[in-house]
Amino acid sequence: MSDKQLSRPWWREPWPWILMAGPAVAVAGCIVTIVLAVRNFGDQAIADGGTRRGLVVEKPGMHAPGAAASDAAGAGGTAAPAASASREDRP
């Protein structure tokens, strides 16, 4: 091998570009997805009759996720873990 081939700059080699292509395509796809979601679905009304409070959407008749646990703990009872929600609370 000659000295010219050993001293080539990194941008002239194909492997860095091949390795960077995957993450670059993923970033571009993410940006396209976000733009499409904001343009097409950003201002849709809630059709279920739910109430939007900030980022949380509550359905009518449902309590806040931590309300039962804090009530039980405040009354001297043991609070149930949030992961053991009843099947009625799940969609």
C-alpha positions in Angstrom: 0.0 0.0 0.0 1.2 3.5 -0.7 1.2 6.4 1.7 -1.6 8.2 -0.1 -4.1 5.4 0.6 -3.2 5.3 4.3 -3.6 9.1 4.8 -7.0 9.5 3.3 -9.4 11.7 5.3 -12.3 9.9 7.0 -15.0 11.6 4.8 -13.5 9.9 1.8 -14.0 6.4 3.2 -17.4 4.7 2.5 -17.8 3.0 5.9 -18.5 6.1 8.1 -21.2 7.2 5.6 -22.8 3.7 5.6 -22.8 3.6 9.4 -24.3 7.1 9.7 -27.0 6.4 7.1 -29.2 4.3 9.4 -29.5 6.8 12.3 -29.9 9.6 9.8 -32.9 7.9 8.1 -34.4 7.2 11.5 -34.1 10.9 12.5 -35.6 12.0 9.2 -38.5 9.5 9.6 -39.1 10.8 13.2 -39.3 14.4 12.0 -41.7 13.5 9.2 -43.9 11.6 11.6 -44.1 14.5 14.1 -44.8 17.0 11.4 -47.6 14.8 10.0 -49.1 14.2 13.4 -49.1 17.9 14.3 -50.6 19.0 11.0 -53.3 16.4 10.7 -54.3 15.5 14.2 -53.1 18.4 16.4 -56.5 20.0 17.1 -58.9 17.1 17.1 -61.8 17.3 19.6 -62.2 14.5 22.1 -65.1 12.4 20.8 -65.6 10.2 23.9 -67.0 12.9 26.1 -63.8 13.1 28.1 -62.3 16.1 29.8 -58.8 17.3 28.9 -56.8 18.8 31.8 -53.4 19.6 30.4 -52.0 16.5 28.9 -54.3 14.1 30.8 -57.7 13.1 29.3 -60.2 11.9 31.8 -63.3 9.9 30.9 -66.6 10.8 32.7 -67.1 8.9 35.8 -63.5 7.9 36.2 -61.4 9.1 39.1 -57.8 10.4 38.9 -55.2 7.6 38.9 -53.7 8.4 42.3 -56.8 9.6 44.1 -57.8 6.2 45.6 -54.3 5.4 46.8 -53.9 8.8 48.5 -57.3 8.6 50.1 -56.5 5.1 51.5 -53.1 6.3 52.7 -54.5 9.4 54.3 -57.2 7.4 56.2 -54.7 5.1 57.8 -55.2 2.2 55.3 -52.7 0.7 53.1 -52.4 2.1 49.6 -52.8 -0.3 46.7 -50.0 -0.1 44.1 -50.9 1.7 40.9 -50.1 -1.3 38.8 -52.9 -3.3 40.4 -55.7 -1.2 38.8 -59.0 -3.1 38.2 -59.9 -4.2 34.7 -62.7 -1.7 34.6 -60.1 1.2 34.6 -58.3 -0.2 31.6 -59.4 0.6 28.0 
